[in-house]
Amino acid sequence: MSTPPAQPSAAGPGLAPSHAIDEGHKAHGADKLEDSVFGVLDGVITAVSLSVATAGVVRLDHAGVFLTVVAAAVAGALSMFSGALLSARGKRDLVARERAREEREVDEKPEEERREVHDIYRARGFTEEETEILLRRITSDRKLWIDTMMRDELGLPPEVEAEPLTHAGTIGAYYLLGGILPALPFLTGWLPVFQELELSVAIASAELAAVGVFEAHYAGKRWFQGLGEILLIGLGTAVAVLLVTLVLQPGL
């Protein structure tokens, strides 16, 4: 992951990260947290929904349910990986292209770019005197100037925030993890299928609970709030799939 450039702070634009006060913020690793939560949640929801539909309604045997859920987990993980990779590469290319354009404009049309910085900060409510101070500071550092234009004019990150392969791999791997675990009870065939379904739903619920509590910790919410939200989403989706399957099955 590339190191993000210094961001303007209350002490002035371009303050080095080493001078920043550590206030206990949890921003570090937020991208990976988002990717892992997204991947696990999708994997678990798909797995438990398929388990409920195939074991509880269609009444497939142990091997049929296991193969269905595992196949869906593998296919979903590859799909998520490919989609995330293409999306991240597209964003990387966009940021690189726009940064190159801003670099050219700063070099070729500096006065026009200065006016744009001036207008940005005036529009944010800074006085003319404050704006001139910021303008001199920002335009005295070419990298900071370009970073500012990327962020404040275009609404883009100054640089690519994550490697596309890392981003895609995280989502794909966590999707696979979330989707495979609920299939394991159907692997042995030691229990009746319905009991294996109950165990599968329990495993899926435990996965969702862990993700909900973990996400709540980083988001600064109460643990039971995160737990309730994610269980409601996951198990609510499984119930919806069950109802749809029950409605459609008689007509097939």
C-alpha positions, 0 to 999 in steps of 0.5 A: 500500500502506498503511503498517503501524502501529508494532509493539511491540518489545523497546524497548517498544510503539509504538516509531516505525519511525524509531527501529528499528535496520536489521538487514538484514531483507528483510521490505519487499516480501514481499507482492509477492514472494509474489504474483509467485512464486505467479503465475509458478509457476502460469503456468509450470506450466500452460504447460509442462504444456499444451505437453507434453500438446498437442505431445508426446502429442496432436500438435497443430501449431504453431498449435494448441499456441500458441493452446492455451497462450496461451488458457490463459495469458489465461484463467488470468491473468484467473481469478487476477486475479478470484479474488485481487481478490475475496479481497483485497477480502473481507479488506479488508472484514473488517479494516475491519469488525472494526477499527470494532467494536474502536473502538466497544468501546474507546470504549464498554467501555474497562474490559472492553477493558483486561481483555482486554489484561491477560489477553493479556499475562498468558497470554503469560507476562508478570508482573503488574508487566510487564503493568501497564506494558504495559497503561498504555502501550498504553491511553494511545494509542487507535490503539495500543490498537486495533492491539493488539486487532486483532493480538493478540486477533483475529489480524488485521492492524491495517490492510489491508496491500495494495491489493486491485487491486495484489495482484490485478494483480501475481498476474495479470500474473506469471501471464500472463508465466509462461504466455506465454513458453513458448508463444513457440517455437510461434509461428514454426513454423520448427522441428519441433514436438518441437524447439519443445517442447524449447525451450518446456520450456527457457524454462519451466525458465529461468523457474522457475530464476530464480524459485527463486533469487530466492525463495531469496535472500529466504528466506535459503536457499542458491540451489541449494536454491531452484532444486532445489525449484521445478524439482522442483515445476514439472517434476514437475507437467509429467511428471505431466500427461504420464503422465495424458495418455498413460494417458487418450489410448488410451481417447478 
